[in-house]
């Protein structure tokens, strides 16, 4: 497979404590399979076997265009490092590192096209793509790859845990980390395809009235951060389940700035009153993971240069762990 903007997996990204080689003490860095997609395919899956392919998207050009604090380009490497020491609580399935799509200079659109092609390739190999960002410009390429694989007739829903709609119309700087869902909505309208979009954790103080109006005009659904209280548990879960039922596949994206700043300081735009990654949030997150419709998922906006004590990286890694465990044990 010939790819532009592609970087093969680096062995040095997966290192950690080793307690032995027997199955009961293995960690992710001991079982991860690095695959250079330019030279070899992902390992063939046996009957009943599942595979997850990690793919990095090293870009913060979209954040720069969006006038944010850059540094998310280093997110994929930091997230791999944070995941390395996880214990292996699954057997018989394949965890692969498929490398990284890197934005060269300011060639964001080229990198997004390469990302879409690689995501489609991963799905075609029977693997679930789990992407490590990078800025939230990851959304446009990831969703495009999913749609390319399943075709326009499939009802692909987008669930976005985010403080922001990211549905802004591009300005003179072009597409950015804040325009991905606007771009997707425009393309779907042009092709007469339904735009199924659910944003969870939206902050009123982080979105202009025009963004709320744009979301409404596109028929997007959203649940504000203020609803993430235990007393609204049933309402949250019911809304997520109702949205999933209207779709054939789900693309799940999590922008780390949805979380409160003490839990996620390493993002471009922190939220003092963001979500708490507690049991309520995990119930919502797992509702998506356990739906049986997950077609791809990513973590966006991890900025190691702004992180403190690796809090944000560890939070992001915990979401990856949840994804792996729920997919392999479902």
FIZADREN-81520 format. One record per residue: residue number from 1; x, y, z negated of N, C-alpha, C in turn; chain; residue in three letters. Coordinates in steps of 0.001 Angstrom, whole numbers, plus 500000, padded with zeros to 6 digits. Atoms other than C-alpha are relative to their C-alpha. Example, Ala and Ser with C-alpha at 12.3 -4.5 7.8 and 13.67 -1.06 7.14 Angstrom:
<rs>
> 1,500890,498810,500000,512300,495500,492200,500900,501200,500000,A,ALA
> 2,499180,498810,500060,513670,498940,492860,499230,501090,499270,A,SER
</rs>
This chain:
<rs>
> 1,500856,498800,500000,500000,500000,500000,500883,501239,500000,A,UNK
> 2,499226,498769,499919,501443,503375,501038,499227,501122,499316,A,UNK
> 3,500661,498964,500778,500660,506183,498639,500846,501264,499964,A,UNK
> 4,499317,498745,500236,501536,509856,498461,499834,500352,498524,A,UNK
> 5,500064,499519,501386,502185,511524,495100,500121,498858,498980,A,UNK
> 6,500001,501168,500882,502818,508062,493624,501337,499819,499295,A,UNK
> 7,498825,500357,500803,505259,507214,490825,499782,498615,499410,A,UNK
> 8,500148,501346,500568,505794,503533,489927,500049,500048,498473,A,UNK
> 9,499966,500017,501471,505335,502554,486266,501429,499950,499475,A,UNK
> 10,498682,499983,500637,508329,503258,484048,499980,499068,498795,A,UNK
> 11,499945,500968,501100,509283,500419,481707,500166,500706,498661,A,UNK
> 12,499734,499282,501246,510447,502953,479126,498778,500573,499332,A,UNK
> 13,501232,499468,500588,506867,504137,478610,499371,499032,499010,A,UNK
> 14,500622,501018,500846,505990,500875,476862,501047,499372,499094,A,UNK
> 15,499050,500490,500997,508136,500340,473788,499368,500103,498620,A,UNK
> 16,500553,499946,501342,507377,499616,470170,500482,498870,499133,A,UNK
> 17,499631,501024,500963,507636,497359,467194,499715,498599,500544,A,UNK
> 18,500171,501399,499604,508098,493649,467865,500086,499122,498760,A,UNK
> 19,500044,500881,501166,507082,491132,465198,500227,498538,500373,A,UNK
> 20,499812,501365,499545,507679,488036,467298,499372,499811,501364,A,UNK
> 21,500526,500298,498668,506540,486329,470487,498765,499113,499974,A,UNK
> 22,501187,500844,500067,503717,484128,469208,498744,500850,500166,A,UNK
> 23,501217,499239,499652,500159,485137,470208,499455,500882,498881,A,UNK
> 24,500621,499263,501092,499078,486313,466751,500684,501283,499596,A,UNK
> 25,499272,498793,500410,501678,489097,466497,500366,500904,501181,A,UNK
> 26,499649,499221,498812,501847,490478,470024,499386,501397,499977,A,UNK
> 27,500487,498636,499844,501435,494155,470826,499935,500345,501488,A,UNK
> 28,500262,499681,498597,500407,495907,474015,501282,500106,500824,A,UNK
> 29,498782,499808,499222,503947,496782,475049,500638,498668,500394,A,UNK
> 30,499455,501314,499681,504734,493053,475094,499199,499277,501080,A,UNK
> 31,500843,500711,499024,501862,492035,477373,499645,500840,501226,A,UNK
> 32,500336,499146,498871,501440,495026,479691,500764,499551,501244,A,UNK
> 33,499351,500413,498753,502185,494173,483316,500188,501221,500900,A,UNK
> 34,499767,498881,499090,503835,496990,485273,499895,499548,501446,A,UNK
> 35,500212,500357,498600,502760,496931,488914,500288,501215,500881,A,UNK
> 36,499704,498962,499019,504326,499063,491647,499085,499767,501200,A,UNK
> 37,501013,500227,498976,501350,499386,493975,500530,500168,501423,A,UNK
> 38,499418,499852,498669,503585,500377,496892,500690,498713,500456,A,UNK
> 39,499242,501208,499663,505331,497006,496735,499230,498707,499761,A,UNK
> 40,500702,501235,500353,502868,494523,495275,498559,500302,499600,A,UNK
> 41,501388,499809,500427,499160,494037,494605,499865,499768,498497,A,UNK
> 42,500313,500367,501377,497605,493846,491185,499830,498483,499942,A,UNK
> 43,500128,501461,500095,497681,490243,489909,498580,499529,500277,A,UNK
> 44,501317,500555,499697,494828,488137,491241,499342,499515,498715,A,UNK
> 45,500752,500393,501185,492125,487508,488661,499368,498635,500213,A,UNK
> 46,500634,501318,499953,491022,483955,487939,498530,500140,499645,A,UNK
> 47,501415,499978,500331,487356,483090,487499,499811,500217,498499,A,UNK
> 48,500248,499698,501406,486100,484568,484246,501034,500915,499378,A,UNK
> 49,498933,499129,500518,489241,486673,483836,499705,501450,500367,A,UNK
> 50,500204,498576,499762,489048,490465,483537,501342,500723,500032,A,UNK
> 51,498786,499212,499918,491614,493100,484334,499722,501481,499832,A,UNK
> 52,500040,498544,500139,492195,496717,483332,501313,500541,500533,A,UNK
> 53,498805,499360,499464,494615,498917,485240,500084,501432,499498,A,UNK
> 54,499744,498629,500428,495993,502022,483558,500646,500754,501162,A,UNK
> 55,499435,499159,498956,496756,504836,485986,500124,501415,499468,A,UNK
> 56,499793,498636,500463,498271,508174,485059,499662,501020,501076,A,UNK
> 57,500178,498873,499084,497367,511506,486613,500749,501180,499398,A,UNK
> 58,499109,498987,500582,500246,513860,485846,499784,501334,500706,A,UNK
> 59,500335,498720,499387,498779,517244,486653,499470,500968,498964,A,UNK
> 60,500678,498918,500712,498023,520522,485007,499889,501226,500900,A,UNK
> 61,500197,498927,499034,497830,522574,488195,498573,500548,499901,A,UNK
> 62,501382,499547,500155,494049,522684,487694,499826,500864,498766,A,UNK
> 63,500042,499200,501222,494560,524016,484170,500612,501370,500259,A,UNK
> 64,499358,498719,499665,496928,526693,485499,499045,500874,500800,A,UNK
> 65,500947,499229,499189,494366,527749,488109,498819,500485,499169,A,UNK
> 66,501122,499650,500873,491760,527838,485360,500425,500946,498879,A,UNK
> 67,499444,499039,500957,493998,530207,483380,500108,499424,498587,A,UNK
> 68,499830,500654,501294,494514,527666,480591,501468,499833,499631,A,UNK
> 69,498638,500242,500474,497573,526603,478628,500508,498694,500608,A,UNK
> 70,499491,501170,499283,499649,524217,480735,500820,499096,499069,A,UNK
> 71,499259,500997,500777,501426,521098,479487,499391,498615,500087,A,UNK
> 72,500684,501288,499901,498896,518341,480210,500665,499071,501006,A,UNK
> 73,499278,500845,499047,501185,517095,482986,500773,498891,499290,A,UNK
> 74,499267,501003,500783,503036,515210,480225,499063,499063,499243,A,UNK
> 75,500981,500803,500726,499827,513659,478908,500080,498505,500255,A,UNK
> 76,499974,501450,499751,500047,510267,480675,501124,499270,499275,A,UNK
> 77,498873,500646,500687,503491,509472,479255,499763,499941,498497,A,UNK
> 78,500271,499965,501440,502454,510536,475742,498928,498989,499619,A,UNK
> 79,501090,500930,500302,499291,508435,475916,500470,498555,500101,A,UNK
> 80,499439,501348,499918,501154,505345,477078,500801,499680,498736,A,UNK
> 81,499190,500204,501209,503560,505769,474177,499112,499755,498781,A,UNK
> 82,500900,500139,501148,500678,506142,471701,499255,498669,500016,A,UNK
> 83,500708,501277,499876,499056,502940,473026,500920,498790,499825,A,UNK
> 84,499042,501115,499915,502230,500823,473036,499932,499036,498833,A,UNK
> 85,499929,500838,501185,502029,499551,469479,498710,499321,499595,A,UNK
> 86,501268,500628,500362,498407,498410,469492,500140,498478,499987,A,UNK
> 87,499987,501465,500019,497948,494763,468481,499098,499426,501081,A,UNK
> 88,500766,500662,498942,496638,492360,471097,498892,499175,499360,A,UNK
> 89,501164,500710,500541,493136,491306,470042,499163,499370,501112,A,UNK
> 90,500693,500646,498891,492256,489664,473350,500944,498963,500593,A,UNK
> 91,499161,501018,499355,493493,486686,475307,499395,499622,501345,A,UNK
> 92,500447,500477,498705,493296,485473,478865,499715,501084,501015,A,UNK
> 93,500278,498892,499085,492799,488935,480389,501283,500754,500317,A,UNK
> 94,498796,499318,499532,495249,491226,482192,499918,501502,499754,A,UNK
> 95,499834,498569,500220,496370,494666,481088,501176,500430,500873,A,UNK
> 96,498968,499605,499053,498320,496363,483873,500234,501506,499962,A,UNK
> 97,499661,498590,499814,500132,499670,484270,500257,500188,501489,A,UNK
> 98,499925,499832,498550,499585,500758,487875,500765,501251,500415,A,UNK
> 99,499212,498832,499648,501846,503820,487703,499251,501302,499822,A,UNK
> 100,500521,498644,500191,501038,507507,488037,499884,500733,501324,A,UNK
> 101,500135,499044,498902,499707,509915,490624,500422,501358,499439,A,UNK
> 102,499439,498744,500512,501690,513128,490163,499714,501140,500970,A,UNK
> 103,500233,498802,499196,500742,516578,491393,501341,500683,500244,A,UNK
> 104,498722,499408,499623,503785,517893,493258,499827,501500,500196,A,UNK
> 105,500141,498553,499909,504037,521599,492626,498553,500415,499874,A,UNK
> 106,501374,499506,500040,500705,523181,493478,499087,499259,500975,A,UNK
> 107,500758,500790,499027,499441,520443,495813,498905,499189,499314,A,UNK
> 108,501029,500693,500769,496401,519631,493663,499081,499172,500888,A,UNK
> 109,500946,500703,499139,494093,518685,496497,500605,498714,500560,A,UNK
> 110,499322,501196,499510,496650,516237,497884,500054,498931,498914,A,UNK
> 111,499937,500943,501115,497067,514640,494459,498631,499402,499706,A,UNK
> 112,501354,500516,500245,493292,514335,494014,499592,498983,501069,A,UNK
> 113,500286,500972,498937,492987,512595,497399,500749,498693,499752,A,UNK
> 114,499217,501202,500307,495766,510197,496401,499393,499248,498823,A,UNK
> 115,500645,500621,501155,494018,509568,493100,498758,499231,500435,A,UNK
> 116,501216,500662,499519,490758,508735,494875,500332,498702,500718,A,UNK
> 117,499610,501197,499258,492491,506269,497189,500478,498900,499055,A,UNK
> 118,499460,500992,500934,494241,504558,494276,498910,499409,499117,A,UNK
> 119,501129,500491,500795,491087,504302,492154,499186,498997,500815,A,UNK
> 120,500751,500908,499137,489255,502716,495096,500743,498676,500174,A,UNK
> 121,499168,501206,499858,492137,500272,495543,499935,499138,498735,A,UNK
> 122,500067,500734,501272,492061,499298,491847,498668,499285,499865,A,UNK
> 123,501323,500621,500055,488322,498667,491972,499896,498841,500997,A,UNK
> 124,500021,501054,498997,488783,496638,495139,500763,498763,499591,A,UNK
> 125,499232,501134,500522,491233,494416,493271,499293,499318,498836,A,UNK
> 126,500788,500599,501070,488555,493659,490667,500315,500516,498618,A,UNK
> 127,499574,499441,501287,490085,495793,487916,499171,501231,499641,A,UNK
> 128,500609,498765,500483,488548,498521,485783,501086,501068,499934,A,UNK
> 129,499015,498926,500115,490460,501789,486292,499800,500796,498715,A,UNK
> 130,499994,499180,501213,491325,503509,483007,501119,501018,500190,A,UNK
> 131,499048,498974,499594,493014,506812,483774,500444,500866,498830,A,UNK
> 132,499390,499174,501023,495367,508861,481605,500335,501368,500612,A,UNK
> 133,499675,498655,499524,495329,512644,482223,500974,500671,499053,A,UNK
> 134,500436,499172,498902,496402,515275,482821,498812,500873,499656,A,UNK
> 135,501117,499087,500155,494004,518155,483117,498701,499390,500499,A,UNK
> 136,501292,500548,499619,490304,517702,483747,499735,500100,501507,A,UNK
> 137,500077,500126,498547,490941,518138,487461,500063,498534,500428,A,UNK
> 138,500039,501442,499756,491242,514348,487163,498618,499544,500459,A,UNK
> 139,501386,500394,499729,487441,514225,487464,499691,499877,501485,A,UNK
> 140,500395,499977,498595,487121,515132,491118,500577,498799,500760,A,UNK
> 141,499388,501125,499308,489592,512512,492367,499502,498654,499513,A,UNK
> 142,500461,501268,500570,488424,509784,490008,498595,499663,500509,A,UNK
> 143,501372,500240,499548,484733,510153,490875,499952,499718,501494,A,UNK
> 144,499961,500207,498553,485564,510357,494583,500441,498574,500332,A,UNK
> 145,499539,501366,499785,487430,507049,494360,498933,498969,499675,A,UNK
> 146,501087,500908,500372,484522,505353,492587,498919,500004,501078,A,UNK
> 147,501045,499888,498979,482039,506671,495153,500456,499382,501319,A,UNK
> 148,499470,500590,498768,484307,505618,498003,499889,498480,499957,A,UNK
> 149,500045,501459,500113,484383,502055,496672,498571,499469,500047,A,UNK
> 150,501368,500518,500108,480687,501608,495842,499086,500470,501131,A,UNK
> 151,500828,499496,498921,479316,503666,498714,498982,501014,499531,A,UNK
> 152,500908,498902,500343,476899,506584,498832,498628,499545,499541,A,UNK
> 153,501332,500474,500385,473831,504416,498318,499926,499622,498521,A,UNK
> 154,499975,500355,501417,474927,503465,494793,499672,501233,499152,A,UNK
> 155,500347,498916,500921,473469,505582,491985,501070,500039,498896,A,UNK
> 156,498899,499896,500966,476648,506540,490145,499754,501176,499069,A,UNK
> 157,500215,498953,500991,476061,508482,486940,501317,500420,499365,A,UNK
> 158,498807,499446,500647,478651,510716,485287,499642,500390,498574,A,UNK
> 159,500156,499599,501403,478877,510971,481503,501294,500674,499567,A,UNK
> 160,498849,499184,500342,481198,513681,480250,499907,500467,498555,A,UNK
> 161,499870,499456,501352,482125,514180,476595,500894,501224,500105,A,UNK
> 162,499259,498774,499703,483196,517803,476745,499337,501178,499309,A,UNK
> 163,500542,498754,500526,482796,521188,475106,499528,500914,501125,A,UNK
> 164,500280,499148,498854,482513,522674,478613,499289,499216,501102,A,UNK
> 165,500668,500640,498868,480316,521949,481628,500983,499653,501120,A,UNK
> 166,499064,500144,498874,483280,522291,484029,499244,499954,501322,A,UNK
> 167,500868,499948,498824,480706,523210,486651,500076,501388,500639,A,UNK
> 168,499763,498659,499475,482205,526560,487649,500286,499952,501501,A,UNK
> 169,499710,499907,498576,482278,527567,491316,501449,500448,500190,A,UNK
> 170,498594,499606,499790,485890,527763,492611,500122,501472,500403,A,UNK
> 171,499740,498616,499616,487343,531274,492933,501122,500031,501036,A,UNK
> 172,498960,499864,498979,490154,532579,495115,501201,499080,499749,A,UNK
> 173,498901,500916,500301,492599,530227,493342,499717,498577,500445,A,UNK
> 174,500359,501337,499544,490700,527205,494607,499466,499133,498869,A,UNK
> 175,500499,500929,501026,489438,524131,492726,500943,499948,498805,A,UNK
> 176,499204,500000,501226,490598,523832,489127,499463,498946,499044,A,UNK
> 177,500476,500936,501023,490084,521881,485925,498569,500305,499581,A,UNK
> 178,501353,499607,500395,486802,523749,485462,498975,499918,501105,A,UNK
> 179,500916,499983,498851,485233,523128,488886,499580,498609,500469,A,UNK
> 180,500194,501353,499489,485139,519333,489252,498556,499600,500208,A,UNK
> 181,501384,500441,499891,481455,518779,488597,499212,500860,500985,A,UNK
> 182,500602,499159,498965,480459,521740,490786,500313,499422,501372,A,UNK
> 183,499593,500582,498714,482445,520182,493651,499220,498718,500290,A,UNK
> 184,500728,501265,499827,480816,516789,493105,498538,500266,500325,A,UNK
> 185,501410,499669,499768,477330,518332,492923,499784,500529,501413,A,UNK
> 186,500116,499451,498657,477912,520263,496144,500065,498904,501060,A,UNK
> 187,499853,501090,499032,479064,517161,498003,498773,499094,500003,A,UNK
> 188,501175,500872,500068,476143,515097,496764,498774,500686,500600,A,UNK
> 189,501127,499283,499400,473645,517783,497737,500101,499983,501517,A,UNK
> 190,499801,499984,498552,475160,517998,501218,499682,498646,500622,A,UNK
> 191,500231,501352,499489,474878,514223,501604,498651,499441,499550,A,UNK
> 192,501325,500396,500492,471412,514137,499986,500086,498792,499060,A,UNK
> 193,499795,501041,501007,472690,511944,497150,499674,500608,498636,A,UNK
> 194,500319,499453,501324,471310,512406,493606,501266,500286,499175,A,UNK
> 195,498910,499619,500892,473611,514164,491154,499580,499658,498575,A,UNK
> 196,500324,500439,501356,473364,512260,487865,501161,500391,499079,A,UNK
> 197,498923,499477,500846,475386,514179,485269,499462,500273,498600,A,UNK
> 198,500358,499778,501396,475134,514066,481471,501234,500492,499251,A,UNK
> 199,498905,499411,500773,477387,516365,479423,499655,499923,498514,A,UNK
> 200,500234,500212,501426,477711,515542,475725,501014,500789,499172,A,UNK
> 201,499114,499220,500863,479098,517939,473115,500181,501433,500451,A,UNK
> 202,499896,498645,499438,478499,521198,474986,499912,501055,498893,A,UNK
> 203,499968,498904,500969,479335,524335,473007,499427,501266,500630,A,UNK
> 204,500598,498775,499472,477203,527424,473496,501022,501127,500061,A,UNK
> 205,499022,498913,500029,480135,529653,472559,501161,499790,500973,A,UNK
> 206,498944,500283,499031,482290,528094,475299,499498,499963,501436,A,UNK
> 207,500594,500034,498664,479908,528326,478265,499128,501231,500202,A,UNK
> 208,500780,498804,499707,478435,531443,479859,498557,499628,500373,A,UNK
> 209,501376,500274,499545,474696,531747,480578,499950,499518,501449,A,UNK
> 210,499996,500423,498605,475555,531368,484264,500314,498508,500129,A,UNK
> 211,499673,501425,499943,477078,527937,483605,498804,499141,499584,A,UNK
> 212,501227,500705,500380,473912,526831,481800,498993,500029,501151,A,UNK
> 213,500921,499873,498871,471888,528126,484754,500435,499099,501160,A,UNK
> 214,499486,500857,498926,474142,526303,487231,499708,498540,499705,A,UNK
> 215,500290,501387,500386,473782,523059,485305,498527,499678,500197,A,UNK
> 216,501444,500219,499834,470011,523449,485289,499622,499924,501476,A,UNK
> 217,500300,499985,498568,469951,524248,489008,500398,498681,500663,A,UNK
> 218,499537,501273,499456,471880,521045,489731,499253,498805,499396,A,UNK
> 219,500737,501086,500643,469532,519024,487508,500824,499208,499011,A,UNK
> 220,499138,500685,500964,472291,518167,485037,499333,499936,498632,A,UNK
> 221,500474,500135,501376,471439,516911,481555,501137,500348,499051,A,UNK
> 222,498950,499752,500984,473283,518011,478440,499433,499934,498592,A,UNK
> 223,500320,500022,501422,473256,517520,474693,501069,500808,499279,A,UNK
> 224,499016,499117,500629,474908,520216,472568,500738,499339,498836,A,UNK
> 225,499198,500512,501115,477575,519620,469960,499213,500019,498696,A,UNK
> 226,500773,499872,501235,475092,520706,467287,499124,498779,499722,A,UNK
> 227,500816,501198,500200,473127,517470,467831,500793,498829,499425,A,UNK
> 228,499178,501116,500475,476048,515305,466766,500058,499998,498471,A,UNK
> 229,500172,500171,501439,474757,514869,463221,499240,498698,499786,A,UNK
> 230,500586,501319,500247,473652,511620,461644,498480,500015,500101,A,UNK
> 231,501459,499947,499960,470042,512791,461422,499457,499958,501432,A,UNK
> 232,500424,500057,498598,469942,512946,465249,500516,498744,500706,A,UNK
> 233,499394,501209,499438,471518,509511,465741,499105,499334,501047,A,UNK
> 234,500923,500695,499099,468453,507910,467312,499772,500792,501283,A,UNK
> 235,500237,499137,498833,467858,510865,469617,501188,499947,500953,A,UNK
> 236,498797,500043,499166,471447,510797,470883,500096,498683,500763,A,UNK
> 237,499867,501316,499380,471551,507066,471542,498909,499784,501046,A,UNK
> 238,501117,500167,499058,468127,507078,473212,500228,500794,501279,A,UNK
> 239,499749,499159,498828,469133,509928,475527,501084,499392,500884,A,UNK
> 240,498915,500626,499237,472347,508166,476555,499492,498744,500703,A,UNK
> 241,500537,501233,499403,470546,504876,477151,499042,500301,501146,A,UNK
> 242,500950,499632,498948,467798,506562,479188,500742,500457,501255,A,UNK
> 243,499204,499548,498854,470424,508228,481392,500640,498808,500706,A,UNK
> 244,499331,501166,499416,472313,504958,481926,499020,499159,500808,A,UNK
> 245,501008,500822,499312,469112,503169,482938,499657,500519,501390,A,UNK
> 246,500318,499412,498692,468687,505562,485870,501113,499790,501025,A,UNK
> 247,498827,500113,499138,472037,504584,487362,500369,498541,500275,A,UNK
> 248,499435,501316,499707,473812,501627,488962,501373,499840,499356,A,UNK
> 249,498643,500009,500552,477292,502552,487733,500217,501276,499200,A,UNK
> 250,499677,498840,500826,478775,504923,485179,501484,500330,500101,A,UNK
> 251,498649,499458,500123,481884,507060,485420,500032,500795,498702,A,UNK
> 252,499903,499372,501320,482851,508073,481870,501294,500791,499904,A,UNK
> 253,498817,499165,500172,485208,510978,481308,499919,500706,498646,A,UNK
> 254,499948,499376,501323,486287,512354,477939,501059,501085,499996,A,UNK
> 255,499073,498881,500145,487831,515801,477632,500278,500170,498510,A,UNK
> 256,499651,500001,501423,489703,515897,474350,499657,501306,499290,A,UNK
> 257,500384,498759,500684,488685,519502,473721,498577,499964,499473,A,UNK
> 258,501323,500160,500601,485248,518173,472780,500100,499831,498493,A,UNK
> 259,499811,500281,501427,486720,517304,469372,500452,501245,499239,A,UNK
> 260,499595,498892,500860,487270,519675,466471,501521,500108,499953,A,UNK
> 261,498572,499713,499918,490693,521301,466426,500868,499194,499025,A,UNK
> 262,499152,500797,500890,491972,519455,463317,500288,498586,500517,A,UNK
> 263,499818,501346,499444,491545,516168,465208,500685,500033,501366,A,UNK
> 264,499448,499891,498650,492613,517423,468640,500609,501384,500217,A,UNK
> 265,499343,498709,499781,495020,520372,468416,500733,500079,501336,A,UNK
> 266,499198,500035,498783,496870,519265,471565,499187,500080,501269,A,UNK
> 267,500799,499780,498790,494480,520638,474195,500142,501460,500414,A,UNK
> 268,499883,498632,499511,494332,523768,476317,499099,500952,499230,A,UNK
> 269,500971,499136,500689,491211,525146,474594,499432,499257,498796,A,UNK
> 270,500455,500692,501207,490649,524051,470988,498613,500486,499589,A,UNK
> 271,501343,499674,500490,487212,523996,469354,499974,499816,498485,A,UNK
> 272,499999,500089,501459,487033,524814,465647,498824,499171,499498,A,UNK
> 273,501225,500687,500425,483515,523326,465473,499650,498866,500956,A,UNK
> 274,500243,501097,499079,483925,520463,467927,499537,498738,499293,A,UNK
> 275,500471,501263,500558,482843,516871,467438,501031,499383,499072,A,UNK
> 276,499159,500791,500892,484219,514715,464659,500010,498567,500539,A,UNK
> 277,499951,501368,499467,485441,511308,465913,499650,498967,498935,A,UNK
> 278,500457,500852,501092,483393,509489,463300,499132,498864,500532,A,UNK
> 279,500833,501143,499606,480983,506532,463326,498897,500413,500962,A,UNK
> 280,501055,499520,499103,478271,508624,465015,500539,500154,501415,A,UNK
> 281,499417,499856,498666,480535,509588,467898,500308,498633,500603,A,UNK
> 282,499642,501320,499473,481782,506005,468242,498769,499219,500450,A,UNK
> 283,501233,500655,499565,478201,504714,468431,499600,500496,501391,A,UNK
> 284,500330,499430,498692,477592,507087,471345,500977,499514,501067,A,UNK
> 285,498955,500415,499066,480893,506218,473026,499838,498518,500361,A,UNK
> 286,500152,501446,499760,480341,502474,472608,498720,499664,500755,A,UNK
> 287,501230,500226,499236,476821,502740,473997,500300,500015,501491,A,UNK
> 288,499604,499943,498591,478400,503693,477315,500874,498800,500347,A,UNK
> 289,499068,501097,499718,481191,501108,477096,499285,498658,500089,A,UNK
> 290,500688,501289,500071,478743,498298,476326,498805,499894,500946,A,UNK
> 291,501154,499981,499097,476252,499199,479037,500101,498960,501109,A,UNK
> 292,499791,500921,498894,477769,496753,481512,500061,500694,501348,A,UNK
> 293,500009,499245,498745,477810,499537,484120,501249,500850,500199,A,UNK
> 294,498824,499137,499925,481210,501128,483504,500816,499692,501255,A,UNK
> 295,499237,500163,498756,482995,501687,486826,501386,500623,499903,A,UNK
> 296,498717,499342,500180,485862,503827,485573,499905,500982,498854,A,UNK
> 297,499998,499058,501118,486881,505982,482642,501349,500689,499912,A,UNK
> 298,498725,499293,500163,489517,508576,481854,499989,500873,498753,A,UNK
> 299,499784,499071,501115,490925,510743,479076,500701,501218,500588,A,UNK
> 300,499462,498786,499393,491613,514366,480041,500447,501014,498950,A,UNK
> 301,499553,498812,500746,493428,517421,478667,500934,499716,498824,A,UNK
> 302,498999,500235,501035,496032,515759,476435,501245,500822,500325,A,UNK
> 303,498849,499118,499815,498749,518400,476071,500988,499775,498856,A,UNK
> 304,499058,500334,501079,501687,516988,474055,500755,501205,499451,A,UNK
> 305,499237,498835,500463,503417,520388,473869,499247,500795,498941,A,UNK
> 306,500819,499294,500986,500530,521689,471739,499544,499092,498861,A,UNK
> 307,500467,500962,500990,499974,518537,469680,500718,500166,498668,A,UNK
> 308,499406,499966,501339,500674,518229,465950,499963,498598,499416,A,UNK
> 309,499899,501343,500578,501912,514968,464425,499348,498936,500886,A,UNK
> 310,500582,500933,499026,500649,513233,467590,498516,499704,499717,A,UNK
> 311,501406,500216,500346,497100,513652,466301,499125,499812,501235,A,UNK
> 312,500834,500070,498800,495576,514258,469710,500321,498752,500810,A,UNK
> 313,499597,501203,499258,497584,511502,471386,499463,498744,499332,A,UNK
> 314,500500,501184,500718,496585,509021,468687,498475,499887,500129,A,UNK
> 315,501447,500021,499797,492924,510018,468999,499682,499487,501402,A,UNK
> 316,500205,500460,498621,493116,509563,472777,500281,498506,500110,A,UNK
> 317,499644,501420,499949,494824,506203,472294,498918,499137,499355,A,UNK
> 318,501058,500774,500654,492071,505061,469933,498812,499809,500931,A,UNK
> 319,501085,500127,499033,489530,505727,472695,500357,498980,501082,A,UNK
> 320,499543,501018,499046,491611,503654,475093,499864,498612,499382,A,UNK
> 321,500131,501282,500701,491722,500857,472500,498541,499543,499991,A,UNK
> 322,501428,500321,499988,487916,500999,472185,499568,499507,501381,A,UNK
> 323,500367,500367,498639,487599,500806,475955,500473,498594,500334,A,UNK
> 324,499418,501311,499706,489907,497805,476279,499266,498903,499240,A,UNK
> 325,500636,501032,500817,488323,495884,473423,498564,499739,500443,A,UNK
> 326,501393,500193,499602,484757,496495,474538,499889,499385,501388,A,UNK
> 327,500057,500571,498654,485508,495599,478143,500421,498524,499992,A,UNK
> 328,499491,501362,500000,487480,492439,477412,499160,499041,499153,A,UNK
> 329,500763,500894,500888,485158,491125,474704,498494,500027,500267,A,UNK
> 330,501432,499882,499687,481801,492091,476274,499488,498692,500613,A,UNK
</rs>
